[in-house]
């Protein structure tokens, strides 16, 4: 069994009843991203695998490592305020006046 199949099997066991784990845009596996307090993927971190309307982080997000999917980080809870999309990892997110308060997998923008 491949690691992605094992991860998907695990997530299906821990997902709330009636709710399936989030799937990345390509359908190849669950969407996942790790948010870091410091630039360069350093400092405290949290890994998110689905919509989180209230992250309740006591620190600003300064870097994001995308394992899969496209992600949207928003300044306010419940995906309000300014939201920024990330389709690849970013080791140095510019300092924001407000902390990131919510995150969710996003539908990728299709060109053409």
PyMOL commands that set and color helices and strands:
alter all, ss='L'
color gray80, all
select helices_A, chain A and resi 3-14+77-79
alter helices_A, ss='H'
color red, helices_A
select strands_A, chain A and resi 32-38+42-48+63-68+70-76+80-86+102-106
alter strands_A, ss='S'
color yellow, strands_A
deselect
rebuild
show_as cartoon
